[in-house]
Amino acid sequence: RVLVETGGMPSSHSALVTALATGVGLQRGWDSIEFAIAVVFACIVMYDAAGVRQAAGKQARILNQIVNEFFQDGHELAEARLKELLGHTPIQVIVGSALGVAIAWLAV
């Protein structure tokens, strides 16, 4: 279940895309167009994991806090709480990337 959830340590998204890029580099060559495409793809995924989704998680945390404070008097809200753990910290992305590279090297 942890492998398909968002957030947490290490970033499974970063591990997957760096393993992909490393595997492509090992198989097709470090100067191949396939490796370049895999690296660009990995950078986009890791930027999204650490940047955009992390910001969305912070916004969800603030919105949940506002809803909690607004409805303290016993009023009920029909909507479910927003998921707060969406993205990764930069350290989680780096550790996931290192794990992906290591797995790709071990698999070859």
NORBELPE-V575837 format. One record per backbone hydrogen bond with DSSP energy under -1.0 kcal/mol. CO is the residue of the C=O (numbers start at 1). NH is the residue of the N-H. E is the energy in kcal/mol with one decimal. If there is no record, write none. Layout:
co & nh & e
CO & NH & E
CO & NH & E
This chain:
co & nh & e
1 & 4 & -1.0
11 & 15 & -2.2
12 & 16 & -2.4
13 & 17 & -2.3
14 & 18 & -2.2
15 & 19 & -2.0
16 & 20 & -2.2
17 & 21 & -2.5
18 & 22 & -2.6
19 & 23 & -2.7
20 & 24 & -2.5
21 & 25 & -2.4
22 & 26 & -2.6
23 & 27 & -2.3
24 & 28 & -3.2
25 & 29 & -1.2
29 & 32 & -1.4
32 & 36 & -1.8
33 & 37 & -2.4
34 & 38 & -2.3
35 & 39 & -2.4
36 & 40 & -2.3
37 & 41 & -2.5
38 & 42 & -2.4
39 & 43 & -2.6
40 & 44 & -2.2
41 & 45 & -2.3
42 & 46 & -2.7
43 & 47 & -2.4
44 & 48 & -2.3
45 & 49 & -2.4
46 & 50 & -2.2
47 & 51 & -2.6
48 & 53 & -2.5
49 & 88 & -2.7
51 & 55 & -2.2
52 & 56 & -2.1
53 & 57 & -2.0
54 & 58 & -1.8
55 & 59 & -2.2
56 & 60 & -2.3
57 & 61 & -2.0
58 & 62 & -2.0
59 & 63 & -2.7
60 & 64 & -2.6
61 & 65 & -1.9
62 & 66 & -2.5
63 & 67 & -2.5
64 & 68 & -2.5
65 & 69 & -2.4
66 & 70 & -2.5
67 & 71 & -2.2
84 & 86 & -1.4
89 & 93 & -1.9
90 & 94 & -2.4
91 & 95 & -2.7
92 & 11 & -2.1
92 & 96 & -2.2
93 & 97 & -2.5
94 & 98 & -2.5
95 & 99 & -2.4
96 & 100 & -2.3
97 & 101 & -2.4
98 & 102 & -2.4
99 & 103 & -2.5
100 & 104 & -2.2
101 & 105 & -2.3
102 & 106 & -2.2
103 & 107 & -2.0
104 & 108 & -1.0
